[in-house]
């Protein structure tokens, strides 16, 4: 089972778009069993597949809807409020993934206030527990036997939640816009990758799939110049693929979008070809590390 973490401690660099593309590529195109995890309190990844509701403790945040299996009249559900999120791992709660419109894709959604609490811990003994919780969850037999790929969207930070993701992952992917501030985030995540690599045993490496240029503007020279400079500096880490700045990606996120996935567009669609090429390059890098 491959666990792909999409990371960058800068916001607005396309982590959620990249996570969605990977989740849908492996589930729709490759027909693999995929579990998507939304570790970002903003819950945008979750909102792609579920009708998230307003978090009563965080008005700008979101909580999951009632789970389809919840029965308030059942004695088994008496001590459950009917909502489940990946944030539950930090609070000793069971996690029940939700189905999506894609048969082979399930999601364990975000819960804004709970993830913010986990991110805000400062006591050392509590921090260490946060670091380990996702690894414990993903090594459960039920999880390992149910999925081929885990795709994780992360918050724009290097806090406890992101570190828990990095510790659990088998592979890291760093999306970034080819501009100075987002590129700073690349260096921060590579440093985190190297630190994690040093603490791991040799039989459980953390593979860096690379840097994926996102929202790439082919019309000007700014993005090209930054890409060429970064590619020259770290040729092994920067992907050849580029996800362009296209309205179609935002349109696919809209309620009632038809088709609902970029992979359901005609094969000749330029955006579809672009993401297929990027996913194939990522897949090839991942398989080369197996």
N, C-alpha and C positions, 0 to 999 in steps of 0.2 A: 504493500500500500504506500503510495507516494503522498506526501503532505507538502503542498506548495503554499508558502507564505508570500503574500504580496505586500512588500514593505517599503516605506520611505517616511522618515520623520517630518517631512514637509507636507502640508496639506495642498489639495488642489492639483495633484500631479497625475491623477488618473488611476489610483489604486482600485477604486470600486469598479470602474469601467473595465480595467484589466482583469479583475477577479471574475466579473460577470462573463467576459469573453472566454476565459479559461474554463469556467464551470460549464458553459454551454457548448464549448468545443468538445470537451471530453464526454459530455452526456449526449449531445445530439449527433455530432460527427463521428466520434469514436465509439459511441454506444457503451460507455463505461458507467459503472455505478459511482455517482459523485455525491459527496456531502459538502455543502458550502457552509462555512462558519463566518458569522459576522461579529468580529471583535471590536468594531468601531461604535462608540456611543451614538454617533450620528445616524446609524441604522439605514443608510442609503442602500446598501447591498440587500438587506432584508426587505426593504420596501419594493425592491425589484420583483419579488416573488410573492409577498404577502401583503395584506392590507393592515399595515401596522397602525396602532392606535396611540393617542397622546398619552405620554407618561404623566401620571398625576403628581409625581414628585419632581419632574423635570419638564416644564411646560414646552421647552423646545425639543425635548427628547421623545422617544417612542418606546412602546412595549408591544410584545407580540399579541396577535389576536387569540381568541380561545382556540385550543387545539381541537382538531376534528374528532379525536377519540374521547374527549372529555364528556363525562356524564354526571351532572351535579346530583343526580338521584342515586348514583351508584355508591355503595359503601366503600369501594376501593378508591374513589376519588374524593372522599369526604375531607381529607386534609390537603387537597390540591386546589389551587385557584383556577386551574384549567389553562394556564399559560406556561410555556416552557421556552427557555432561552439558553444560549451557550454560556451566558453570564452565571447561570446556576452552578457551574462547576466550582466557582469561588465561594459558594455559600452552602455547599453540601447538598445541593438539590439534584434530582434526576433530570436528565436532558432527553426530551422526546422530539426528534426532528420532525419538521413539517414536510408534507409532500408539496410539489410544485406542479405547474402545468406540463413539465417535462417528466416523463415516466421514470427516467433513470437519475433524476436530480432531486435531492432533498436538502433542506436548509435548517440549521440550528440558528435562529435569528438573534439579533442584538436585544439588549434591554438597557436602555440608556442610563438610568440612575444606578443600576447594579454595577455596570461596567465602570462608571465614574467612581464609585466607591472602591472598587478593586484597584483602579488606577491611582487613587489618592492615598493608598496605605503607605505609611512611613516606618512603622515599627519593623525592625530587621527580621524578627521571627515570623511576622505576618507576610512581609515581602517575599521571603523564601518560600512560603507556602503557596503564594500566588504564582510564583515562577513555575512550580511543579505541577499545578493542577491540570493544565491542558494536556501535558504529556501523559498523565495518569488516565485521563479520559480517553485519549486516542489509542492507548494500548489495551483497552478493554477488548475482550474477545468479540463481543457483539459489534463493536465498531470495526475492528480489523476484518471480520468476516463478512461485513455488509457492504463495504465500499472498496473501490479500486483507487479512487483519488479523493483527497481532501483539499479543498481550495479555501484559503483563509484571507479575508479582508481585514486589515489592521488599522488602528488609529494613527493619526499623524504625530507620533511621539516615540521616544525610546524608553517609556515608562514600564512599570511592572507587567501590564497586559501584553505589550509588544514583546517584551523579553520572554514571557511565557510562551508566546507563539514561536519565537525563534528557537527556543529550547525544544519545542515539540516537532519542529519542521524537519523534513528531509531535504527540502530544496527552497531556496530563496530567489525571488524575482523582484527587481527594483525598477518600477516604472518611474519615468521622470520627463518633465518638459525640458527641452534643451535651452534653458535660461539659467542665469547665474545662481539665484536663490534655490531653485529646485535641485540644481547640480550639487549644491552644498549638502543636501540631504543624502545624495549618493555616497559621499565620503563618510558621512556619519553611519550609514547602514553597512558599508564595507568594513568599517572599524568594528561594528557590533558583530558582524559575521566572523571576522578574524578572532575576536575574543571568544566567541562561542566555539569556534573550531578548536582553539587551544584547550578548552575544558572538556571536550568530548573524547571518548575512547576511539581508537582508530577504526574499530568495526562499526561505528555509527557516525559517519561523516555528515557534515552539513554542506550540501553542494550549492554553489552560487550559480544560478542559471544565467545571470547576467543583468544588464541594464537595458530596459526596453524604452526607447524614445517614444513618448506619447504626446498626443495633441500636436503633432509635428507639422509645422507650416512650411510647405515646399515652395511657396511663392516668393519668400524673401531669403536673405542670406544669413540672418541672425541665428536661426536654428541650425542651419547647415554648418556655419562656422563653429558653433559650440559642439555639434556632433563630431565634426572632423577632429577638433582638438581633443575631445574626450576619447574618441576612438584611437587616436595616436598615442594618448597617455596610457590607456588600459585596453589594448586591442583584444585581449582574451575575454574581457568582461562585457563589452558593448555589442549588442545584437545588431545584425545587419537590417533586420526588420524595423519598420517604423509604423506606428499607428497615427494616421493623419488627423488633422483638425477638421472633423466632418460633423455636420448637423445630424446626420443619420444616427449617430450613437445616442444623442440626446432624444431623438424621436423614438428610438426603440425603448426608452425608459418611460415614455408617456403612457398613462392609463389608456387601455384600449388600442395600443399600438398593433398594427397589422402589416406584416407579420410581427410577432412579439420578439423574435430573435434575429440578429444579423445573419445567423446561419440558415435562416429560412428564406432569405432572399435568393433570387436567381443566381446561378453559378457565375454568370458573367458580371454581376454587380461588382464594381471596383472596391467598395468597402469590404464586402465579403471576401474577395480575393486577398485583400490586404491583411485581414485578421487570420485567414487560413494560413497564409505564408508565415505570419508571426507565430502562430500556435505550432506549426510544424517545426519551425526552428527551435522553439522552446522544448518541444517534445524530443527532438533529436539530441539536444544538449542533456536533457534529463536521462534519456536512454544511454547516452555515452558514459554517464556517471554510475550506472547500475553495476 
